[in-house]
């Protein structure tokens, strides 16, 4: 890993070392109300990350694939929504949300396979990945995808190699309508809230910014015209890390350790009190 990225690495459970400057959280803003579905971001993602081509699937819409894959990390979702006799097209850029409290990182049993940098980016290190797939069960957005050939899991990296040297992610650079913007979390929230105010003035009373608190907020925030119904865009209403992950990486893990230590102590006590059993 480059030295610039080593300085960004941070554990999900530890704070940066004293004296190390903490970088501000960076954020990608997705404004669904100005997305035209051009798919320039899809092409830019494939080209920059040198991903192999995927065979498109005809779904009856302009959507490229039914879902993201291990070789396709950025997908524009097309959804038709009819309300009060009016048909609207709801398009949304789907990718890793880079949660502040990542479920994938909480579920991962392999040290160093998933890291979270001080700027908020959640990155997968495939050379440390053991291919267990637990990160897939821990993600409330169903983002990480398993590659059958490499036996590893992949997802969007927020172009951490570009961001670490001061560049925008490739998808943001390619967007022709400024539907995608990139900056600090505070700056992007300010832009998003101003856009929501404009939507309110234009008759979209339920417009809102999607930044779910159940995962500590995300580094990909989304402006939704129907903010009261994120499921219309394929987003969970209140995403959280599954309770099973919380339990098995928390109380159940410690109970298992205690049971193992208790078993070892039991064997030692039996040996001291009874001794070794010899056979003729």
C-alpha positions in Angstrom: 0.0 0.0 0.0 1.4 3.5 -0.9 2.7 5.6 2.0 0.0 8.2 1.4 -2.7 5.6 2.1 -0.8 4.1 5.2 -1.3 7.5 6.9 -5.0 7.2 6.2 -5.6 3.8 7.6 -7.6 3.6 10.8 -9.3 0.8 12.7 -13.0 1.1 13.2 -12.5 0.7 17.0 -9.5 2.9 17.6 -8.8 6.6 17.4 -5.9 8.0 15.4 -2.6 8.1 17.3 -1.8 11.3 19.2 -0.1 13.9 17.0 -1.6 12.4 13.7 -3.7 14.9 11.9 -7.2 13.6 11.3 -8.4 14.4 7.8 -11.9 15.8 7.3 -14.6 13.3 6.2 -14.9 13.5 2.4 -18.3 12.9 0.8 -19.9 12.3 -2.6 -23.2 14.0 -3.2 -25.7 12.2 -5.5 -28.6 14.4 -6.7 -31.2 12.1 -8.2 -33.2 15.0 -9.4 -30.6 16.1 -11.9 -29.4 12.7 -13.0 -30.1 12.1 -16.7 -29.1 8.4 -16.8 -26.3 9.0 -19.3 -24.1 6.3 -17.5 -20.9 8.3 -18.0 -20.2 7.4 -14.3 -20.5 3.7 -15.1 -18.0 4.0 -18.0 -15.6 6.1 -15.9 -15.6 3.6 -13.1 -14.9 0.7 -15.4 -12.1 2.5 -17.2 -10.3 3.9 -14.1 -10.4 0.7 -12.1 -9.5 -1.4 -15.2 -12.5 -3.6 -14.7 -13.3 -6.3 -17.3 -16.5 -5.7 -19.4 -19.8 -7.2 -18.2 -22.5 -8.5 -20.6 -25.5 -6.3 -20.4 -28.9 -7.8 -19.5 -32.1 -6.7 -21.1 -34.5 -5.9 -18.3 -37.1 -3.8 -20.2 -35.5 -0.6 -19.1 -32.2 1.3 -19.8 -30.6 -0.2 -16.7 -27.3 -1.9 -17.6 -27.5 -4.9 -15.3 -30.0 -6.2 -12.7 -27.5 -5.5 -9.9 -23.8 -4.7 -9.3 -21.3 -7.4 -9.6 -17.7 -8.1 -8.6 -16.6 -6.5 -11.8 -19.3 -3.7 -11.9 -19.1 -1.4 -8.9 -21.3 1.5 -10.1 -24.8 1.1 -11.4 -27.5 3.6 -12.5 -30.8 2.2 -11.4 -33.9 3.0 -13.4 -37.3 2.8 -11.7 -40.7 3.8 -13.0 -43.0 5.3 -10.5 -46.7 6.2 -11.2 -48.6 8.4 -8.8 -51.9 10.3 -9.4 -51.8 9.3 -13.0 -48.4 10.8 -13.6 -45.4 8.6 -14.5 -41.9 9.6 -13.3 -38.5 8.0 -13.9 -36.5 7.7 -10.7 -32.8 7.2 -11.4 -30.2 6.7 -8.8 -26.5 6.0 -8.8 -26.0 2.8 -6.7 -22.6 2.1 -5.2 -20.9 1.5 -1.8 -22.2 4.1 0.7 -19.0 4.2 2.7 -20.8 4.1 6.1 -19.3 5.8 9.1 -20.2 2.6 11.0 -19.6 0.0 8.3 -21.4 -3.3 8.6 -18.9 -5.0 6.3 -16.0 -4.1 8.6 -18.0 -5.1 11.7 -18.6 -8.6 10.2 -15.2 -9.2 8.7 -13.1 -11.8 10.7 -9.9 -11.3 8.7 -7.6 -8.6 10.2 -6.7 -6.0 7.5 -9.1 -7.3 4.9 -11.3 -4.2 5.3 -10.0 -0.9 6.4 -11.5 2.5 7.1 -9.4 5.6 6.4 -9.5 8.7 8.5 -11.3 10.5 5.6 -14.2 8.1 5.9 -13.5 5.8 2.8 -14.1 2.1 3.4 -11.7 0.0 1.3 -11.2 -3.7 0.7 -7.7 -5.2 0.7 -8.1 -8.3 -1.5 -4.7 -9.7 -0.6 -6.0 -10.1 3.0 -9.5 -11.3 2.1 -10.2 -14.9 3.0 -13.4 -15.1 0.8 -15.7 -15.9 3.7 -18.4 -13.5 2.5 -19.4 -12.3 6.0 -19.0 -8.7 4.8 -21.8 -9.3 2.4 -24.2 -10.3 5.2 -23.1 -7.3 7.3 -23.9 -4.7 4.6 -27.5 -3.4 4.9 -27.2 -2.0 1.3 -26.2 -5.4 -0.2 -23.2 -3.8 -1.9 -20.1 -6.2 -1.6 -20.1 -8.9 -4.4 -18.2 -12.2 -4.4 -16.0 -13.1 -7.4 -16.2 -16.8 -8.1 -12.9 -17.1 -9.9 -10.7 -15.1 -7.5 -12.7 -16.1 -4.4 -12.5 -12.5 -3.1 -15.1 -9.8 -2.5 -15.1 -6.4 -4.3 -16.9 -3.1 -4.2 -16.4 0.6 -4.9 -13.3 2.1 -3.3 -14.4 5.8 -3.8 -11.3 5.9 -6.1 -9.1 6.1 -3.0 -6.0 6.2 -5.2 -7.3 9.4 -6.9 -8.6 11.0 -3.7 -5.3 10.4 -1.8 -3.6 12.7 -4.3 -6.2 15.4 -4.3 -8.3 14.3 -7.3 -12.0 13.7 -7.6 -13.4 10.1 -8.0 -13.6 9.2 -11.6 -17.4 9.1 -11.7 -17.7 12.6 -10.3 -15.2 13.8 -12.9 -17.2 12.3 -15.7 -20.7 13.5 -14.7 -21.9 16.1 -17.2 -24.8 17.6 -15.1 -23.1 18.1 -11.7 -25.5 15.4 -10.4 -22.4 14.2 -8.7 -20.3 16.5 -6.5 -17.4 15.8 -4.2 -16.0 17.6 -1.1 -16.0 17.6 2.6 -19.1 16.2 4.4 -20.1 19.7 5.8 -19.8 21.3 2.3 -21.8 18.6 0.6 -24.5 18.7 3.2 -24.8 22.4 2.7 -25.2 21.9 -1.1 -27.7 19.1 -0.6 -29.8 21.1 1.9 -30.0 24.0 -0.5 -31.1 21.7 -3.2 -33.8 20.3 -1.0 -35.1 23.8 -0.3 -35.3 24.4 -4.0 -37.3 21.2 -4.4 -39.6 22.2 -1.6 -40.3 25.5 -3.4 -41.0 23.6 -6.6 -43.7 21.4 -5.0 -41.7 18.4 -3.8 -42.7 18.8 -0.1 -41.2 15.4 0.9 -37.8 16.1 -0.6 -34.9 15.2 1.7 -31.3 14.2 2.1 -30.6 10.5 2.6 -27.9 10.2 5.2 -29.1 7.3 7.4 -28.2 7.6 11.1 -28.5 3.8 11.6 -25.0 3.4 10.1 -23.6 6.6 11.6 -24.2 8.5 8.4 -22.6 7.8 5.0 -19.9 9.3 2.8 -22.3 9.1 -0.1 -25.3 11.3 0.6 -28.3 11.4 -1.8 -30.9 14.0 -2.5 -34.3 12.4 -3.0 -37.4 14.1 -4.4 -39.5 11.5 -2.5 -37.4 11.6 0.6 -40.2 10.0 2.8 -40.0 6.9 0.6 -36.4 6.0 -0.1 -37.6 2.5 -1.0 -38.9 3.9 -4.3 -35.2 4.4 -5.3 -34.1 1.0 -4.0 -32.8 2.3 -0.7 -33.6 0.8 2.7 -35.7 3.1 4.9 -33.6 2.7 8.1 -30.5 0.7 7.4 -28.6 -0.8 10.4 -26.0 -3.4 10.9 -27.7 -6.8 11.4 -28.2 -7.8 15.0 -26.6 -11.2 14.3 -23.4 -9.4 13.3 -23.5 -7.3 16.5 -24.0 -10.4 18.6 -21.5 -12.8 17.1 -18.7 -10.2 17.0 -19.6 -9.0 20.5 -21.2 -11.0 23.3 -21.1 -14.4 21.5 -17.5 -14.0 20.7 -16.6 -13.3 24.3 -18.8 -16.2 25.5 -17.0 -18.5 23.1 -13.6 -17.4 24.4 -14.8 -17.9 28.0 -16.0 -21.4 27.1 -12.7 -22.2 25.5 -10.7 -21.0 28.5 -13.1 -22.8 30.9 -12.5 -26.0 28.9 -8.8 -25.7 29.2 -9.0 -24.9 32.9 -11.3 -27.9 33.4 -8.7 -30.2 31.8 -5.9 -28.8 34.0 -7.9 -29.2 37.2 -8.8 -32.8 36.3 -5.2 -33.6 35.6 -4.1 -32.1 38.9 -6.8 -33.8 41.0 -7.0 -37.2 39.2 -3.8 -37.4 37.3 -3.0 -39.2 34.1 -4.8 -42.4 33.3 -2.4 -45.2 32.4 -3.3 -48.4 30.5 -1.6 -51.8 30.7 
